[in-house]
Amino acid sequence: MNTNTKALSRTWETVTTYTACGENWGSVTRTVTLSREVLGGPISATVNGEAVNVARADRLLRNADTMTLTAEVLATEPATIGKARAARLHRLMGRIGLCGPDHYGNARRALGRDVFSLASLTEQEARRFWIHLWRTFPAIRHAV
């Protein structure tokens, strides 16, 4: 299981040993799950199948003596347009006089987020960006 990948949910089995004044008071095993509906969405938590606040689940995970990742649901990343189509967009913008930094600034304005690579745009984002260019720079219509 890959904990570096964006996930919609992860479940761990934790073991916490309690001691006081040198006495072992025993161990508790719990199942802790953190989940969300969509990437970037609010996180919910359960412990042993019962809803708890995220802070409690986080505390249990941080204080566990051992944690074993037992299940995860990874998010699927949307397909991107790739380098070839991004290069074509760069060439088209170059033909109408937009230089490199302007490419990313226009993408940011069109999409409402920072863009560091046109190749990383999804199909839907690329279409929104193209419509923005079409409306903002009518000369691009003739550069195609």
DRENKE-746003 format. One record per atom (N, C-alpha, C): residue number from 1; atom name; x, y, z. Coordinates in Angstrom, 2 decimals. Example, Ala and Ser with C-alpha at 12.3 -4.5 7.8 and 13.67 -1.06 7.14 Angstrom:
2
+-----+------+---------+---------+---------+
|   n | atom |      c1 |      c2 |      c3 |
+-----+------+---------+---------+---------+
|   1 |    N |   13.19 |   -5.69 |    7.80 |
|   1 |   CA |   12.30 |   -4.50 |    7.80 |
|   1 |    C |   13.20 |   -3.30 |    7.80 |
|   2 |    N |   12.85 |   -2.25 |    7.08 |
|   2 |   CA |   13.67 |   -1.06 |    7.14 |
|   2 |    C |   12.90 |    0.03 |    7.87 |
+-----+------+---------+---------+---------+
END
This chain:
144
+-----+------+---------+---------+---------+
|   n | atom |      c1 |      c2 |      c3 |
+-----+------+---------+---------+---------+
|   1 |    N |    0.84 |   -1.18 |    0.00 |
|   1 |   CA |    0.00 |    0.00 |    0.00 |
|   1 |    C |    0.88 |    1.24 |    0.00 |
|   2 |    N |    0.49 |    2.23 |   -0.76 |
|   2 |   CA |    1.33 |    3.40 |   -0.97 |
|   2 |    C |    0.75 |    4.60 |   -0.24 |
|   3 |    N |    1.34 |    4.99 |    0.88 |
|   3 |   CA |    0.80 |    6.12 |    1.64 |
|   3 |    C |    1.23 |    7.47 |    1.08 |
|   4 |    N |    2.02 |    7.48 |   -0.01 |
|   4 |   CA |    2.39 |    8.75 |   -0.64 |
|   4 |    C |    1.38 |    9.16 |   -1.71 |
|   5 |    N |    0.46 |    8.28 |   -2.03 |
|   5 |   CA |   -0.53 |    8.55 |   -3.05 |
|   5 |    C |   -1.76 |    9.17 |   -2.40 |
|   6 |    N |   -2.41 |   10.06 |   -3.12 |
|   6 |   CA |   -3.63 |   10.68 |   -2.61 |
|   6 |    C |   -4.71 |    9.60 |   -2.49 |
|   7 |    N |   -5.37 |    9.59 |   -1.34 |
|   7 |   CA |   -6.36 |    8.55 |   -1.08 |
|   7 |    C |   -7.69 |    9.17 |   -0.68 |
|   8 |    N |   -8.75 |    8.43 |   -0.95 |
|   8 |   CA |  -10.07 |    8.82 |   -0.48 |
|   8 |    C |  -10.30 |    8.28 |    0.92 |
|   9 |    N |   -9.69 |    7.13 |    1.24 |
|   9 |   CA |   -9.77 |    6.62 |    2.61 |
|   9 |    C |   -8.59 |    5.73 |    2.91 |
|  10 |    N |   -8.25 |    5.68 |    4.19 |
|  10 |   CA |   -7.22 |    4.77 |    4.69 |
|  10 |    C |   -7.68 |    4.23 |    6.03 |
|  11 |    N |   -7.39 |    2.96 |    6.27 |
|  11 |   CA |   -7.75 |    2.31 |    7.53 |
|  11 |    C |   -6.50 |    1.69 |    8.13 |
|  12 |    N |   -6.31 |    1.92 |    9.42 |
|  12 |   CA |   -5.17 |    1.37 |   10.13 |
|  12 |    C |   -5.66 |    0.54 |   11.31 |
|  13 |    N |   -4.90 |   -0.50 |   11.65 |
|  13 |   CA |   -5.09 |   -1.18 |   12.92 |
|  13 |    C |   -3.99 |   -0.64 |   13.83 |
|  14 |    N |   -4.39 |   -0.12 |   14.99 |
|  14 |   CA |   -3.42 |    0.45 |   15.92 |
|  14 |    C |   -3.39 |   -0.38 |   17.20 |
|  15 |    N |   -2.25 |   -0.40 |   17.81 |
|  15 |   CA |   -2.11 |   -1.03 |   19.13 |
|  15 |    C |   -1.46 |    0.01 |   20.03 |
|  16 |    N |   -2.11 |    0.29 |   21.15 |
|  16 |   CA |   -1.59 |    1.25 |   22.12 |
|  16 |    C |   -1.47 |    0.53 |   23.45 |
|  17 |    N |   -0.29 |    0.60 |   24.05 |
|  17 |   CA |   -0.04 |   -0.02 |   25.35 |
|  17 |    C |   -0.08 |    1.08 |   26.40 |
|  18 |    N |   -0.84 |    0.81 |   27.45 |
|  18 |   CA |   -0.98 |    1.78 |   28.53 |
|  18 |    C |   -0.18 |    1.32 |   29.74 |
|  19 |    N |    0.61 |    2.24 |   30.28 |
|  19 |   CA |    1.41 |    1.96 |   31.47 |
|  19 |    C |    1.29 |    3.14 |   32.42 |
|  20 |    N |    1.46 |    2.85 |   33.71 |
|  20 |   CA |    1.48 |    3.90 |   34.73 |
|  20 |    C |    2.36 |    3.43 |   35.87 |
|  21 |    N |    3.26 |    4.29 |   36.29 |
|  21 |   CA |    4.16 |    3.98 |   37.40 |
|  21 |    C |    4.87 |    2.65 |   37.20 |
|  22 |    N |    5.28 |    2.38 |   35.96 |
|  22 |   CA |    6.01 |    1.15 |   35.67 |
|  22 |    C |    5.13 |   -0.08 |   35.53 |
|  23 |    N |    3.84 |    0.05 |   35.72 |
|  23 |   CA |    2.93 |   -1.08 |   35.58 |
|  23 |    C |    2.32 |   -1.10 |   34.19 |
|  24 |    N |    2.24 |   -2.28 |   33.61 |
|  24 |   CA |    1.58 |   -2.44 |   32.31 |
|  24 |    C |    0.09 |   -2.63 |   32.57 |
|  25 |    N |   -0.70 |   -1.70 |   32.08 |
|  25 |   CA |   -2.14 |   -1.77 |   32.29 |
|  25 |    C |   -2.85 |   -2.46 |   31.13 |
|  26 |    N |   -2.09 |   -2.86 |   30.13 |
|  26 |   CA |   -2.68 |   -3.59 |   29.01 |
|  26 |    C |   -2.59 |   -2.82 |   27.71 |
|  27 |    N |   -3.00 |   -3.50 |   26.65 |
|  27 |   CA |   -2.96 |   -2.92 |   25.31 |
|  27 |    C |   -4.36 |   -2.86 |   24.74 |
|  28 |    N |   -4.58 |   -1.87 |   23.89 |
|  28 |   CA |   -5.88 |   -1.72 |   23.22 |
|  28 |    C |   -5.62 |   -1.69 |   21.71 |
|  29 |    N |   -6.37 |   -2.52 |   21.00 |
|  29 |   CA |   -6.30 |   -2.55 |   19.54 |
|  29 |    C |   -7.52 |   -1.82 |   19.00 |
|  30 |    N |   -7.28 |   -0.92 |   18.05 |
|  30 |   CA |   -8.38 |   -0.15 |   17.45 |
|  30 |    C |   -8.25 |   -0.17 |   15.94 |
|  31 |    N |   -9.36 |    0.03 |   15.27 |
|  31 |   CA |   -9.38 |    0.22 |   13.83 |
|  31 |    C |   -9.76 |    1.68 |   13.58 |
|  32 |    N |   -8.85 |    2.44 |   12.97 |
|  32 |   CA |   -9.05 |    3.87 |   12.73 |
|  32 |    C |   -9.13 |    4.10 |   11.22 |
|  33 |    N |  -10.18 |    4.77 |   10.79 |
|  33 |   CA |  -10.36 |    5.07 |    9.37 |
|  33 |    C |  -10.54 |    6.58 |    9.18 |
|  34 |    N |   -9.79 |    7.13 |    8.24 |
|  34 |   CA |   -9.97 |    8.51 |    7.79 |
|  34 |    C |  -10.45 |    8.44 |    6.35 |
|  35 |    N |  -11.49 |    9.21 |    6.03 |
|  35 |   CA |  -12.03 |    9.15 |    4.67 |
|  35 |    C |  -12.61 |   10.49 |    4.25 |
|  36 |    N |  -12.80 |   10.61 |    2.92 |
|  36 |   CA |  -13.42 |   11.80 |    2.33 |
|  36 |    C |  -14.08 |   11.37 |    1.03 |
|  37 |    N |  -15.06 |   12.15 |    0.61 |
|  37 |   CA |  -15.80 |   11.83 |   -0.61 |
|  37 |    C |  -14.99 |   12.13 |   -1.86 |
|  38 |    N |  -14.31 |   13.28 |   -1.86 |
|  38 |   CA |  -13.51 |   13.70 |   -3.01 |
|  38 |    C |  -12.21 |   14.29 |   -2.51 |
|  39 |    N |  -11.18 |   14.29 |   -3.36 |
|  39 |   CA |   -9.92 |   14.91 |   -2.99 |
|  39 |    C |  -10.15 |   16.37 |   -2.64 |
|  40 |    N |   -9.58 |   16.81 |   -1.55 |
|  40 |   CA |   -9.75 |   18.18 |   -1.12 |
|  40 |    C |  -11.00 |   18.39 |   -0.30 |
|  41 |    N |  -11.85 |   17.38 |   -0.20 |
|  41 |   CA |  -13.08 |   17.49 |    0.57 |
|  41 |    C |  -12.83 |   17.31 |    2.05 |
|  42 |    N |  -13.86 |   17.54 |    2.87 |
|  42 |   CA |  -13.70 |   17.40 |    4.31 |
|  42 |    C |  -13.43 |   15.94 |    4.70 |
|  43 |    N |  -12.60 |   15.76 |    5.71 |
|  43 |   CA |  -12.24 |   14.42 |    6.18 |
|  43 |    C |  -13.16 |   14.03 |    7.33 |
|  44 |    N |  -13.60 |   12.78 |    7.32 |
|  44 |   CA |  -14.35 |   12.23 |    8.44 |
|  44 |    C |  -13.56 |   11.08 |    9.02 |
|  45 |    N |  -13.89 |   10.70 |   10.24 |
|  45 |   CA |  -13.12 |    9.65 |   10.92 |
|  45 |    C |  -14.04 |    8.69 |   11.65 |
|  46 |    N |  -13.59 |    7.44 |   11.72 |
|  46 |   CA |  -14.26 |    6.45 |   12.55 |
|  46 |    C |  -13.20 |    5.70 |   13.34 |
|  47 |    N |  -13.60 |    5.25 |   14.52 |
|  47 |   CA |  -12.77 |    4.37 |   15.34 |
|  47 |    C |  -13.64 |    3.17 |   15.68 |
|  48 |    N |  -13.16 |    2.00 |   15.31 |
|  48 |   CA |  -13.92 |    0.76 |   15.50 |
|  48 |    C |  -15.33 |    0.87 |   14.92 |
|  49 |    N |  -15.44 |    1.56 |   13.78 |
|  49 |   CA |  -16.72 |    1.67 |   13.08 |
|  49 |    C |  -17.64 |    2.76 |   13.58 |
|  50 |    N |  -17.26 |    3.48 |   14.62 |
|  50 |   CA |  -18.11 |    4.54 |   15.17 |
|  50 |    C |  -17.52 |    5.91 |   14.82 |
|  51 |    N |  -18.38 |    6.82 |   14.41 |
|  51 |   CA |  -17.93 |    8.16 |   14.02 |
|  51 |    C |  -17.30 |    8.88 |   15.21 |
|  52 |    N |  -16.15 |    9.52 |   14.96 |
|  52 |   CA |  -15.48 |   10.36 |   15.96 |
|  52 |    C |  -14.99 |   11.61 |   15.24 |
|  53 |    N |  -14.60 |   12.61 |   16.04 |
|  53 |   CA |  -14.04 |   13.79 |   15.37 |
|  53 |    C |  -12.63 |   13.46 |   14.90 |
|  54 |    N |  -12.19 |   14.18 |   13.87 |
|  54 |   CA |  -10.91 |   13.91 |   13.23 |
|  54 |    C |   -9.75 |   14.10 |   14.21 |
|  55 |    N |   -9.87 |   15.07 |   15.12 |
|  55 |   CA |   -8.80 |   15.31 |   16.09 |
|  55 |    C |   -8.58 |   14.08 |   16.97 |
|  56 |    N |   -9.66 |   13.42 |   17.38 |
|  56 |   CA |   -9.52 |   12.21 |   18.21 |
|  56 |    C |   -8.84 |   11.10 |   17.42 |
|  57 |    N |   -9.25 |   10.89 |   16.19 |
|  57 |   CA |   -8.64 |    9.85 |   15.36 |
|  57 |    C |   -7.16 |   10.15 |   15.15 |
|  58 |    N |   -6.84 |   11.41 |   14.90 |
|  58 |   CA |   -5.44 |   11.81 |   14.70 |
|  58 |    C |   -4.62 |   11.53 |   15.96 |
|  59 |    N |   -5.18 |   11.85 |   17.11 |
|  59 |   CA |   -4.49 |   11.61 |   18.38 |
|  59 |    C |   -4.23 |   10.12 |   18.59 |
|  60 |    N |   -5.22 |    9.29 |   18.27 |
|  60 |   CA |   -5.05 |    7.85 |   18.42 |
|  60 |    C |   -3.95 |    7.33 |   17.50 |
|  61 |    N |   -3.92 |    7.84 |   16.28 |
|  61 |   CA |   -2.88 |    7.41 |   15.34 |
|  61 |    C |   -1.49 |    7.86 |   15.80 |
|  62 |    N |   -1.39 |    9.09 |   16.26 |
|  62 |   CA |   -0.09 |    9.61 |   16.70 |
|  62 |    C |    0.44 |    8.92 |   17.96 |
|  63 |    N |   -0.47 |    8.51 |   18.84 |
|  63 |   CA |   -0.05 |    7.92 |   20.11 |
|  63 |    C |    0.04 |    6.40 |   20.08 |
|  64 |    N |   -0.29 |    5.79 |   18.97 |
|  64 |   CA |   -0.24 |    4.33 |   18.88 |
|  64 |    C |    1.21 |    3.85 |   18.93 |
|  65 |    N |    1.39 |    2.69 |   19.57 |
|  65 |   CA |    2.72 |    2.08 |   19.59 |
|  65 |    C |    3.02 |    1.44 |   18.24 |
|  66 |    N |    2.00 |    0.85 |   17.64 |
|  66 |   CA |    2.16 |    0.29 |   16.29 |
|  66 |    C |    0.93 |    0.65 |   15.47 |
|  67 |    N |    1.18 |    0.87 |   14.18 |
|  67 |   CA |    0.10 |    1.16 |   13.23 |
|  67 |    C |    0.34 |    0.29 |   12.01 |
|  68 |    N |   -0.71 |   -0.39 |   11.57 |
|  68 |   CA |   -0.61 |   -1.20 |   10.36 |
|  68 |    C |   -1.70 |   -0.74 |    9.40 |
|  69 |    N |   -1.28 |   -0.29 |    8.23 |
|  69 |   CA |   -2.25 |    0.11 |    7.21 |
|  69 |    C |   -2.91 |   -1.15 |    6.68 |
|  70 |    N |   -4.22 |   -1.26 |    6.83 |
|  70 |   CA |   -4.93 |   -2.48 |    6.44 |
|  70 |    C |   -5.77 |   -2.32 |    5.18 |
|  71 |    N |   -6.14 |   -1.09 |    4.84 |
|  71 |   CA |   -6.95 |   -0.87 |    3.63 |
|  71 |    C |   -6.82 |    0.59 |    3.20 |
|  72 |    N |   -6.96 |    0.79 |    1.90 |
|  72 |   CA |   -7.00 |    2.16 |    1.38 |
|  72 |    C |   -7.75 |    2.18 |    0.06 |
|  73 |    N |   -8.39 |    3.30 |   -0.19 |
|  73 |   CA |   -9.05 |    3.54 |   -1.47 |
|  73 |    C |   -8.35 |    4.74 |   -2.07 |
|  74 |    N |   -7.59 |    4.49 |   -3.14 |
|  74 |   CA |   -6.83 |    5.56 |   -3.77 |
|  74 |    C |   -7.71 |    6.36 |   -4.72 |
|  75 |    N |   -7.41 |    7.64 |   -4.80 |
|  75 |   CA |   -8.13 |    8.50 |   -5.73 |
|  75 |    C |   -7.57 |    8.29 |   -7.13 |
|  76 |    N |   -8.44 |    8.29 |   -8.09 |
|  76 |   CA |   -7.98 |    8.19 |   -9.47 |
|  76 |    C |   -7.71 |    9.60 |   -9.97 |
|  77 |    N |   -6.55 |    9.79 |  -10.51 |
|  77 |   CA |   -6.18 |   11.09 |  -11.05 |
|  77 |    C |   -6.76 |   11.21 |  -12.46 |
|  78 |    N |   -7.38 |   12.32 |  -12.80 |
|  78 |   CA |   -7.89 |   12.48 |  -14.16 |
|  78 |    C |   -6.75 |   12.51 |  -15.17 |
|  79 |    N |   -7.02 |   12.01 |  -16.34 |
|  79 |   CA |   -6.01 |   12.00 |  -17.40 |
|  79 |    C |   -5.65 |   13.44 |  -17.78 |
|  80 |    N |   -4.39 |   13.64 |  -18.13 |
|  80 |   CA |   -3.93 |   14.97 |  -18.52 |
|  80 |    C |   -3.71 |   15.02 |  -20.03 |
|  81 |    N |   -3.55 |   16.23 |  -20.56 |
|  81 |   CA |   -3.41 |   16.38 |  -22.01 |
|  81 |    C |   -2.02 |   15.99 |  -22.50 |
|  82 |    N |   -1.03 |   15.97 |  -21.63 |
|  82 |   CA |    0.29 |   15.51 |  -22.01 |
|  82 |    C |    1.15 |   16.57 |  -22.70 |
|  83 |    N |    2.39 |   16.17 |  -22.94 |
|  83 |   CA |    3.39 |   17.10 |  -23.46 |
|  83 |    C |    3.13 |   17.54 |  -24.90 |
|  84 |    N |    2.67 |   16.63 |  -25.75 |
|  84 |   CA |    2.48 |   16.98 |  -27.17 |
|  84 |    C |    1.41 |   18.06 |  -27.33 |
|  85 |    N |    0.27 |   17.89 |  -26.67 |
|  85 |   CA |   -0.78 |   18.91 |  -26.79 |
|  85 |    C |   -0.39 |   20.20 |  -26.10 |
|  86 |    N |    0.34 |   20.09 |  -24.99 |
|  86 |   CA |    0.80 |   21.28 |  -24.30 |
|  86 |    C |    1.76 |   22.07 |  -25.20 |
|  87 |    N |    2.63 |   21.36 |  -25.89 |
|  87 |   CA |    3.57 |   22.03 |  -26.80 |
|  87 |    C |    2.81 |   22.75 |  -27.90 |
|  88 |    N |    1.75 |   22.14 |  -28.39 |
|  88 |   CA |    0.94 |   22.79 |  -29.43 |
|  88 |    C |    0.30 |   24.08 |  -28.90 |
|  89 |    N |   -0.22 |   24.02 |  -27.66 |
|  89 |   CA |   -0.78 |   25.23 |  -27.05 |
|  89 |    C |    0.29 |   26.32 |  -26.91 |
|  90 |    N |    1.48 |   25.93 |  -26.46 |
|  90 |   CA |    2.57 |   26.90 |  -26.33 |
|  90 |    C |    2.90 |   27.54 |  -27.69 |
|  91 |    N |    2.97 |   26.73 |  -28.74 |
|  91 |   CA |    3.28 |   27.26 |  -30.08 |
|  91 |    C |    2.20 |   28.23 |  -30.54 |
|  92 |    N |    0.94 |   27.87 |  -30.34 |
|  92 |   CA |   -0.16 |   28.75 |  -30.76 |
|  92 |    C |   -0.10 |   30.08 |  -30.02 |
|  93 |    N |    0.17 |   30.05 |  -28.73 |
|  93 |   CA |    0.27 |   31.30 |  -27.98 |
|  93 |    C |    1.48 |   32.11 |  -28.43 |
|  94 |    N |    2.58 |   31.42 |  -28.75 |
|  94 |   CA |    3.76 |   32.10 |  -29.26 |
|  94 |    C |    3.50 |   32.82 |  -30.57 |
|  95 |    N |    2.67 |   32.23 |  -31.42 |
|  95 |   CA |    2.36 |   32.84 |  -32.73 |
|  95 |    C |    1.64 |   34.16 |  -32.60 |
|  96 |    N |    0.93 |   34.37 |  -31.49 |
|  96 |   CA |    0.22 |   35.65 |  -31.33 |
|  96 |    C |    0.96 |   36.59 |  -30.37 |
|  97 |    N |    2.20 |   36.20 |  -30.01 |
|  97 |   CA |    3.04 |   37.09 |  -29.22 |
|  97 |    C |    2.98 |   36.91 |  -27.72 |
|  98 |    N |    2.29 |   35.90 |  -27.24 |
|  98 |   CA |    2.31 |   35.65 |  -25.79 |
|  98 |    C |    3.59 |   34.91 |  -25.44 |
|  99 |    N |    4.36 |   35.45 |  -24.50 |
|  99 |   CA |    5.61 |   34.79 |  -24.13 |
|  99 |    C |    5.37 |   33.83 |  -22.95 |
| 100 |    N |    6.36 |   33.03 |  -22.61 |
| 100 |   CA |    6.29 |   31.96 |  -21.61 |
| 100 |    C |    5.51 |   32.26 |  -20.34 |
| 101 |    N |    5.92 |   33.29 |  -19.56 |
| 101 |   CA |    5.19 |   33.55 |  -18.31 |
| 101 |    C |    3.72 |   33.88 |  -18.54 |
| 102 |    N |    3.42 |   34.51 |  -19.69 |
| 102 |   CA |    2.02 |   34.83 |  -19.99 |
| 102 |    C |    1.18 |   33.57 |  -20.16 |
| 103 |    N |    1.79 |   32.48 |  -20.62 |
| 103 |   CA |    1.06 |   31.23 |  -20.82 |
| 103 |    C |    0.46 |   30.78 |  -19.49 |
| 104 |    N |    1.29 |   30.77 |  -18.46 |
| 104 |   CA |    0.85 |   30.26 |  -17.16 |
| 104 |    C |   -0.06 |   31.25 |  -16.44 |
| 105 |    N |    0.19 |   32.55 |  -16.64 |
| 105 |   CA |   -0.70 |   33.56 |  -16.06 |
| 105 |    C |   -2.09 |   33.47 |  -16.66 |
| 106 |    N |   -2.17 |   33.28 |  -17.96 |
| 106 |   CA |   -3.48 |   33.14 |  -18.60 |
| 106 |    C |   -4.17 |   31.85 |  -18.17 |
| 107 |    N |   -3.40 |   30.80 |  -18.02 |
| 107 |   CA |   -3.99 |   29.53 |  -17.54 |
| 107 |    C |   -4.54 |   29.72 |  -16.13 |
| 108 |    N |   -3.79 |   30.44 |  -15.29 |
| 108 |   CA |   -4.24 |   30.71 |  -13.92 |
| 108 |    C |   -5.54 |   31.50 |  -13.93 |
| 109 |    N |   -5.61 |   32.52 |  -14.78 |
| 109 |   CA |   -6.83 |   33.33 |  -14.85 |
| 109 |    C |   -8.01 |   32.52 |  -15.38 |
| 110 |    N |   -7.76 |   31.65 |  -16.32 |
| 110 |   CA |   -8.84 |   30.85 |  -16.90 |
| 110 |    C |   -9.36 |   29.79 |  -15.94 |
| 111 |    N |   -8.45 |   29.23 |  -15.13 |
| 111 |   CA |   -8.81 |   28.08 |  -14.30 |
| 111 |    C |   -8.98 |   28.42 |  -12.82 |
| 112 |    N |   -8.52 |   29.60 |  -12.42 |
| 112 |   CA |   -8.65 |   29.98 |  -11.02 |
| 112 |    C |   -7.71 |   29.23 |  -10.08 |
| 113 |    N |   -6.60 |   28.74 |  -10.61 |
| 113 |   CA |   -5.59 |   28.06 |   -9.79 |
| 113 |    C |   -4.23 |   28.23 |  -10.45 |
| 114 |    N |   -3.18 |   28.04 |   -9.69 |
| 114 |   CA |   -1.84 |   28.12 |  -10.26 |
| 114 |    C |   -1.61 |   26.97 |  -11.22 |
| 115 |    N |   -0.96 |   27.27 |  -12.33 |
| 115 |   CA |   -0.61 |   26.26 |  -13.33 |
| 115 |    C |    0.87 |   26.37 |  -13.60 |
| 116 |    N |    1.60 |   25.27 |  -13.42 |
| 116 |   CA |    3.04 |   25.28 |  -13.62 |
| 116 |    C |    3.44 |   24.47 |  -14.85 |
| 117 |    N |    2.49 |   23.73 |  -15.41 |
| 117 |   CA |    2.75 |   22.95 |  -16.61 |
| 117 |    C |    1.44 |   22.78 |  -17.36 |
| 118 |    N |    1.43 |   23.18 |  -18.62 |
| 118 |   CA |    0.21 |   22.98 |  -19.42 |
| 118 |    C |   -0.04 |   21.50 |  -19.64 |
| 119 |    N |    1.01 |   20.69 |  -19.63 |
| 119 |   CA |    0.86 |   19.25 |  -19.82 |
| 119 |    C |    0.04 |   18.61 |  -18.69 |
| 120 |    N |   -0.02 |   19.27 |  -17.54 |
| 120 |   CA |   -0.75 |   18.71 |  -16.40 |
| 120 |    C |   -2.24 |   19.05 |  -16.42 |
| 121 |    N |   -2.68 |   19.81 |  -17.42 |
| 121 |   CA |   -4.11 |   20.16 |  -17.50 |
| 121 |    C |   -4.93 |   18.94 |  -17.86 |
| 122 |    N |   -6.11 |   18.83 |  -17.26 |
| 122 |   CA |   -7.04 |   17.78 |  -17.67 |
| 122 |    C |   -7.70 |   18.23 |  -18.97 |
| 123 |    N |   -8.39 |   17.32 |  -19.60 |
| 123 |   CA |   -9.10 |   17.65 |  -20.85 |
| 123 |    C |  -10.08 |   18.80 |  -20.61 |
| 124 |    N |  -10.84 |   18.73 |  -19.54 |
| 124 |   CA |  -11.81 |   19.77 |  -19.23 |
| 124 |    C |  -11.12 |   21.11 |  -18.98 |
| 125 |    N |  -10.01 |   21.10 |  -18.25 |
| 125 |   CA |   -9.27 |   22.35 |  -18.01 |
| 125 |    C |   -8.69 |   22.91 |  -19.29 |
| 126 |    N |   -8.18 |   22.05 |  -20.15 |
| 126 |   CA |   -7.62 |   22.50 |  -21.42 |
| 126 |    C |   -8.69 |   23.18 |  -22.27 |
| 127 |    N |   -9.89 |   22.64 |  -22.26 |
| 127 |   CA |  -10.99 |   23.26 |  -23.02 |
| 127 |    C |  -11.35 |   24.62 |  -22.45 |
| 128 |    N |  -11.43 |   24.70 |  -21.11 |
| 128 |   CA |  -11.72 |   26.00 |  -20.48 |
| 128 |    C |  -10.63 |   27.00 |  -20.80 |
| 129 |    N |   -9.37 |   26.57 |  -20.79 |
| 129 |   CA |   -8.24 |   27.45 |  -21.11 |
| 129 |    C |   -8.33 |   27.90 |  -22.56 |
| 130 |    N |   -8.65 |   26.99 |  -23.47 |
| 130 |   CA |   -8.75 |   27.33 |  -24.89 |
| 130 |    C |   -9.87 |   28.35 |  -25.10 |
| 131 |    N |  -11.01 |   28.18 |  -24.47 |
| 131 |   CA |  -12.12 |   29.14 |  -24.58 |
| 131 |    C |  -11.69 |   30.51 |  -24.07 |
| 132 |    N |  -10.95 |   30.52 |  -22.95 |
| 132 |   CA |  -10.42 |   31.78 |  -22.41 |
| 132 |    C |   -9.52 |   32.46 |  -23.45 |
| 133 |    N |   -8.61 |   31.69 |  -24.04 |
| 133 |   CA |   -7.70 |   32.26 |  -25.05 |
| 133 |    C |   -8.49 |   32.78 |  -26.25 |
| 134 |    N |   -9.44 |   32.00 |  -26.69 |
| 134 |   CA |  -10.27 |   32.34 |  -27.86 |
| 134 |    C |  -10.98 |   33.67 |  -27.63 |
| 135 |    N |  -11.53 |   33.86 |  -26.42 |
| 135 |   CA |  -12.27 |   35.08 |  -26.11 |
| 135 |    C |  -11.34 |   36.26 |  -25.84 |
| 136 |    N |  -10.23 |   36.01 |  -25.16 |
| 136 |   CA |   -9.33 |   37.09 |  -24.75 |
| 136 |    C |   -8.41 |   37.55 |  -25.87 |
| 137 |    N |   -7.99 |   36.62 |  -26.72 |
| 137 |   CA |   -7.05 |   36.93 |  -27.80 |
| 137 |    C |   -7.63 |   36.43 |  -29.13 |
| 138 |    N |   -8.52 |   37.21 |  -29.74 |
| 138 |   CA |   -9.17 |   36.77 |  -30.99 |
| 138 |    C |   -8.18 |   36.40 |  -32.09 |
| 139 |    N |   -6.96 |   36.93 |  -32.03 |
| 139 |   CA |   -5.95 |   36.61 |  -33.06 |
| 139 |    C |   -5.57 |   35.14 |  -33.05 |
| 140 |    N |   -5.81 |   34.47 |  -31.93 |
| 140 |   CA |   -5.44 |   33.05 |  -31.85 |
| 140 |    C |   -6.28 |   32.21 |  -32.81 |
| 141 |    N |   -7.45 |   32.71 |  -33.14 |
| 141 |   CA |   -8.32 |   31.98 |  -34.08 |
| 141 |    C |   -7.63 |   31.79 |  -35.43 |
| 142 |    N |   -6.82 |   32.78 |  -35.80 |
| 142 |   CA |   -6.13 |   32.73 |  -37.10 |
| 142 |    C |   -4.79 |   32.01 |  -37.03 |
| 143 |    N |   -4.32 |   31.76 |  -35.80 |
| 143 |   CA |   -3.02 |   31.09 |  -35.61 |
| 143 |    C |   -3.16 |   29.58 |  -35.71 |
| 144 |    N |   -4.39 |   29.10 |  -35.67 |
| 144 |   CA |   -4.62 |   27.65 |  -35.69 |
| 144 |    C |   -4.30 |   27.10 |  -37.00 |
+-----+------+---------+---------+---------+
END
